Amino acid sequence: MTSARRLLLILALTAMWSPSFLFIKLAVQELPPFTVVTLRVALATAVLGLILLWYRRALPTDWLFWAHSMGMALFASVFPFVLFCYAEQTIESALAAILNGCSPMFTALLAHLFLPSDKLHPQKLLGIALSGSGLLFLFAPNIANGLSGTTLGIAAGAGAALCYAISHVYAKKYIVGKAPFIAPTAQLFCSSLLMAPLMLYFDAPWTLPMPSFQAMLSVFGLSFFGTVIAFIIYYKLLENCGPTAISMVACFFPAVGMLLGFVFLGESLSWGCLGASFMILLGLMIVNEIVDLKPIFIKLMPLFKNP
């Protein structure tokens, strides 16, 4: 896969995942977290199942594949989806986005420890630092005014980011190499099996009032764009690049959300926001080696060696 195509897929993944925080915020105003997550993964499983039927592909039957799919379901779907739904009941969506931006740092450390092909090096560290700084600059006004949230809500958001990091490394190590649509369908099917009993026990959905059209539309958007299309792109990328590179999209989510607000909602767009967005994008490109700084680092290395 060429660098240009990889960048386009990363931007497409960002566009699919970016509105998820807004969809979650709207959905949990009327539906409890377990119900939102269960509807999200169940609807996505149904859509992906229809795609498999269309292509006449069957899911594998070996137990090891399903054991790894269950692991991915826990760390890529169940834990982070529930934790972010819980977090956004008590913290602002801006703070949730910042906490999610910690995922690349967690991923880089885990990948360095468990994946020989994704070791830390100066270029990768620079890209992560640049995107992380851009994310903080983007939310500087919110930070200056004080971001409200409970300790448990903040811990839940940070825990979700760590779960995403674990899932990126786990998928690269154990899941890649399957035919298209197989891995995301199995993962989301396992997620549905895990979530349904929790929803029935804790939420008793038959006692809930009928949600509004806005809430139902939010769940649909979360399921179709933020889950079905996103995971199809995600697994395609995972076959062709490392988990640290993919995790960098977490930093770019808020920038895309800001640009969408400017285009469709007429919200203001400052030069500072544009500069911060450029920093995030540049950091993403550096980590993915679309902007290659290795020749510069090689030339600078003798300056840091002892005479």
CORBEL-V704436 format. One record per residue. SS is DSSP state (H for helix, E for strand, C for the rest). OMEGA is omega as a letter, one per 30 degrees, with the letter a starting at -180 (999 if undefined). Layout:
ss=SS omega=OMEGA
ss=SS omega=OMEGA
This chain:
ss=C omega=a
ss=C omega=l
ss=H omega=a
ss=H omega=l
ss=H omega=l
ss=H omega=l
ss=H omega=l
ss=H omega=l
ss=H omega=l
ss=H omega=l
ss=H omega=l
ss=H omega=l
ss=H omega=l
ss=H omega=a
ss=H omega=l
ss=H omega=a
ss=H omega=a
ss=H omega=a
ss=C omega=a
ss=H omega=a
ss=H omega=l
ss=H omega=l
ss=H omega=l
ss=H omega=a
ss=H omega=l
ss=H omega=a
ss=H omega=a
ss=C omega=l
ss=C omega=a
ss=C omega=a
ss=C omega=l
ss=C omega=a
ss=H omega=a
ss=H omega=l
ss=H omega=l
ss=H omega=a
ss=H omega=a
ss=H omega=l
ss=H omega=a
ss=H omega=a
ss=H omega=a
ss=H omega=l
ss=H omega=l
ss=H omega=l
ss=H omega=l
ss=H omega=a
ss=H omega=a
ss=H omega=l
ss=H omega=l
ss=H omega=l
ss=H omega=l
ss=H omega=l
ss=H omega=a
ss=H omega=a
ss=H omega=l
ss=C omega=l
ss=C omega=a
ss=C omega=l
ss=C omega=l
ss=C omega=a
ss=C omega=a
ss=C omega=a
ss=H omega=a
ss=H omega=l
ss=H omega=a
ss=H omega=l
ss=H omega=l
ss=H omega=l
ss=H omega=l
ss=H omega=l
ss=H omega=l
ss=H omega=l
ss=H omega=a
ss=H omega=a
ss=H omega=a
ss=H omega=a
ss=H omega=a
ss=H omega=a
ss=H omega=a
ss=H omega=l
ss=H omega=a
ss=H omega=a
ss=H omega=l
ss=H omega=l
ss=H omega=l
ss=H omega=a
ss=H omega=a
ss=C omega=l
ss=C omega=a
ss=C omega=l
ss=E omega=l
ss=C omega=l
ss=H omega=l
ss=H omega=l
ss=H omega=l
ss=H omega=l
ss=H omega=l
ss=H omega=l
ss=H omega=l
ss=H omega=l
ss=C omega=l
ss=C omega=a
ss=H omega=l
ss=H omega=l
ss=H omega=l
ss=H omega=a
ss=H omega=a
ss=H omega=l
ss=H omega=a
ss=H omega=l
ss=H omega=l
ss=H omega=a
ss=H omega=a
ss=H omega=a
ss=C omega=l
ss=C omega=a
ss=C omega=a
ss=C omega=a
ss=C omega=l
ss=C omega=l
ss=C omega=a
ss=H omega=a
ss=H omega=a
ss=H omega=l
ss=H omega=l
ss=H omega=a
ss=H omega=l
ss=H omega=l
ss=H omega=a
ss=H omega=l
ss=H omega=l
ss=H omega=l
ss=H omega=l
ss=H omega=l
ss=H omega=l
ss=H omega=l
ss=H omega=a
ss=H omega=a
ss=C omega=a
ss=H omega=l
ss=H omega=l
ss=H omega=a
ss=H omega=l
ss=H omega=l
ss=H omega=a
ss=C omega=l
ss=C omega=a
ss=C omega=l
ss=E omega=l
ss=C omega=l
ss=H omega=l
ss=H omega=l
ss=H omega=l
ss=H omega=l
ss=H omega=l
ss=H omega=l
ss=H omega=l
ss=H omega=l
ss=H omega=l
ss=H omega=l
ss=H omega=l
ss=H omega=l
ss=H omega=l
ss=H omega=l
ss=H omega=l
ss=H omega=a
ss=H omega=l
ss=H omega=a
ss=H omega=a
ss=H omega=a
ss=H omega=a
ss=H omega=a
ss=H omega=a
ss=H omega=a
ss=C omega=a
ss=C omega=l
ss=C omega=l
ss=C omega=l
ss=C omega=a
ss=C omega=l
ss=C omega=a
ss=H omega=a
ss=H omega=a
ss=H omega=l
ss=H omega=l
ss=H omega=l
ss=H omega=a
ss=H omega=l
ss=H omega=l
ss=H omega=l
ss=H omega=l
ss=H omega=l
ss=H omega=a
ss=H omega=a
ss=H omega=a
ss=H omega=l
ss=H omega=l
ss=H omega=l
ss=H omega=a
ss=H omega=a
ss=H omega=a
ss=H omega=a
ss=H omega=a
ss=C omega=a
ss=H omega=l
ss=H omega=l
ss=H omega=a
ss=C omega=l
ss=C omega=l
ss=C omega=a
ss=C omega=l
ss=C omega=l
ss=H omega=l
ss=H omega=l
ss=H omega=l
ss=H omega=l
ss=H omega=l
ss=H omega=l
ss=H omega=l
ss=H omega=l
ss=H omega=l
ss=H omega=a
ss=H omega=a
ss=H omega=a
ss=H omega=a
ss=H omega=a
ss=H omega=a
ss=H omega=a
ss=H omega=a
ss=H omega=a
ss=H omega=l
ss=H omega=l
ss=H omega=a
ss=H omega=a
ss=H omega=l
ss=H omega=l
ss=H omega=a
ss=H omega=l
ss=C omega=a
ss=C omega=l
ss=C omega=a
ss=C omega=a
ss=H omega=l
ss=H omega=l
ss=H omega=l
ss=H omega=a
ss=H omega=a
ss=C omega=l
ss=H omega=a
ss=H omega=l
ss=H omega=a
ss=H omega=a
ss=H omega=a
ss=H omega=l
ss=H omega=l
ss=H omega=l
ss=H omega=l
ss=H omega=l
ss=H omega=l
ss=H omega=l
ss=H omega=l
ss=H omega=a
ss=H omega=a
ss=H omega=a
ss=H omega=l
ss=C omega=l
ss=C omega=a
ss=C omega=a
ss=C omega=a
ss=C omega=l
ss=H omega=l
ss=H omega=l
ss=H omega=l
ss=H omega=l
ss=H omega=l
ss=H omega=l
ss=H omega=l
ss=H omega=l
ss=H omega=a
ss=H omega=a
ss=H omega=l
ss=H omega=l
ss=H omega=l
ss=H omega=a
ss=H omega=l
ss=H omega=l
ss=H omega=l
ss=C omega=l
ss=C omega=l
ss=C omega=l
ss=C omega=a
ss=C omega=a
ss=C omega=a
ss=H omega=l
ss=H omega=l
ss=H omega=l
ss=H omega=l
ss=H omega=l
ss=H omega=a
ss=H omega=a
ss=H omega=a
ss=H omega=a
ss=H omega=a
ss=H omega=l
ss=C omega=l
ss=C omega=l
ss=C omega=999
